[in-house]
Amino acid sequence: MNRPLRALLIAAVATTAMPMGASAETATAVQIIAPTDKTITPSGTWSIGARAGDFVFIGGMRGTDRVTGKMVDGDEARVRRMFDNMLAAAEAAGATKADAVRLTVFVTDVAKYRPLVNKVQKDIWGDGPYPPRTVLQVPALDQGDIAEIDGTFYAPLKK
């Protein structure tokens, strides 16, 4: 490919890949969300979430107590805490439940736990609108847990 054509193609890709006024530096900046006194603290080599531009990505949250790090007792209480942990992590990055773009819920028994996930989500979101959500059955979760959730949020930074 000749140089002028190659330069033109590179320029075209660069201008369509970034929002107007964004630089390559700001378009690729990823900020890790630090735990707060309202979030869990990761137990391993992962972060609770990350902000990339206007999007916030929350890692897998389970029904663990933020202070003790132990799973809460009772299926409904654990599923509720799972949602609460995800929303607390999102809040640490400036997002709310109204900013949820997509949720993924992993359960060890979809027939048993999906109705419980539905009930708790309705308690939290009320009559909606509800974000798109996928519930997947998995053979096992860490520490024998029953459910885990991750979420994507759209929350532009306030200027």
C-alpha positions in Angstrom: 0.0 0.0 0.0 1.4 3.4 -0.9 2.3 5.9 2.0 -0.4 8.6 1.3 -3.2 6.0 1.2 -1.9 4.3 4.3 -1.7 7.7 6.2 -5.2 8.5 5.0 -6.6 5.1 6.3 -4.8 5.6 9.7 -6.2 9.1 10.1 -9.7 7.8 9.2 -9.6 5.0 11.8 -8.2 7.3 14.4 -11.0 9.9 14.0 -13.8 7.4 14.1 -12.3 5.4 17.0 -12.3 8.4 19.5 -14.9 10.8 20.5 -14.6 14.3 19.2 -12.0 16.3 21.3 -10.6 13.2 22.9 -6.9 12.5 22.7 -5.3 9.0 22.4 -4.2 9.4 26.0 -7.7 10.0 27.4 -9.4 7.5 25.1 -7.4 4.6 26.5 -7.2 5.7 30.2 -8.5 3.0 32.5 -9.0 3.9 36.2 -9.2 1.1 38.7 -12.0 1.6 41.3 -10.5 1.6 44.8 -12.5 -0.1 47.6 -14.2 2.2 50.1 -15.8 1.7 53.5 -19.0 0.7 51.7 -17.5 -1.9 49.3 -15.9 -5.2 49.7 -12.1 -5.5 49.6 -10.9 -8.0 47.0 -9.5 -11.2 48.4 -7.1 -11.9 45.6 -5.6 -10.5 42.4 -8.6 -8.6 41.1 -10.2 -5.2 41.4 -13.8 -4.4 42.3 -14.2 -2.5 39.1 -12.8 -0.1 36.5 -13.8 3.0 34.7 -13.0 3.3 31.0 -14.3 6.6 29.7 -18.0 6.9 30.5 -18.4 3.2 31.3 -18.0 1.5 34.7 -17.3 -2.2 34.8 -17.9 -4.1 38.0 -16.2 -7.4 38.6 -18.0 -10.5 40.0 -19.7 -9.8 43.3 -21.0 -12.4 45.6 -23.1 -12.3 48.8 -20.2 -11.6 51.2 -20.2 -9.3 54.2 -18.0 -6.3 53.4 -16.6 -6.3 56.9 -16.0 -9.9 57.7 -15.5 -11.2 54.1 -17.7 -14.2 54.9 -20.8 -15.2 53.0 -24.0 -14.0 54.6 -26.5 -16.7 55.8 -29.6 -17.5 53.9 -30.2 -17.7 50.1 -32.2 -14.5 49.8 -30.0 -12.5 52.1 -26.9 -13.7 50.1 -28.5 -12.8 46.7 -29.5 -9.4 48.1 -26.0 -8.8 49.4 -24.6 -9.8 46.0 -26.7 -7.0 44.4 -25.8 -4.5 47.2 -22.1 -5.2 46.8 -22.3 -4.6 43.0 -24.2 -1.4 43.5 -21.8 -0.2 46.2 -18.9 -0.7 43.8 -20.7 1.1 41.0 -21.4 4.0 43.4 -17.7 4.2 44.3 -17.2 5.2 40.6 -20.2 7.6 40.5 -22.8 5.2 39.0 -26.2 4.2 40.3 -28.7 1.4 39.5 -30.3 3.7 37.0 -27.0 3.7 35.0 -26.9 -0.1 34.7 -26.4 -1.1 31.0 -26.1 -4.8 31.5 -26.0 -7.4 34.3 -24.7 -11.0 34.2 -25.7 -13.3 37.0 -24.1 -16.7 37.6 -26.0 -19.3 39.7 -25.3 -22.9 40.6 -29.0 -23.9 40.0 -30.9 -21.7 37.6 -34.3 -23.3 38.4 -33.8 -22.7 42.1 -32.1 -19.3 42.2 -33.4 -17.4 39.1 -36.8 -16.7 40.8 -34.9 -15.5 43.9 -32.7 -13.2 41.7 -35.9 -11.9 40.0 -37.5 -11.2 43.4 -34.5 -9.4 44.8 -34.0 -7.4 41.6 -37.6 -6.3 41.6 -37.2 -5.2 45.3 -34.2 -3.1 44.3 -35.4 -1.7 40.9 -39.1 -1.5 41.8 -41.3 -1.7 38.7 -38.3 -0.9 36.4 -37.1 -0.1 34.0 -34.8 -3.1 34.4 -31.3 -3.3 32.7 -30.7 -6.2 30.3 -29.7 -9.3 32.2 -28.4 -12.8 31.6 -28.7 -15.6 34.2 -26.3 -18.5 33.6 -26.0 -21.7 35.4 -22.5 -22.7 36.3 -21.2 -26.0 37.9 -19.6 -24.2 40.9 -18.7 -20.8 42.3 -15.8 -19.8 44.7 -16.3 -21.0 48.3 -19.4 -23.0 47.3 -21.4 -19.9 46.8 -24.8 -19.9 45.0 -24.6 -16.8 42.9 -22.3 -14.1 41.6 -23.1 -10.9 39.6 -21.1 -8.5 37.4 -22.4 -5.3 35.8 -21.7 -2.6 33.3 -22.8 1.0 33.9 -22.9 4.1 31.8 -22.0 7.1 34.0 -20.3 10.0 32.3 -18.1 12.0 34.7 -19.6 15.2 35.8 -17.6 18.2 34.6 
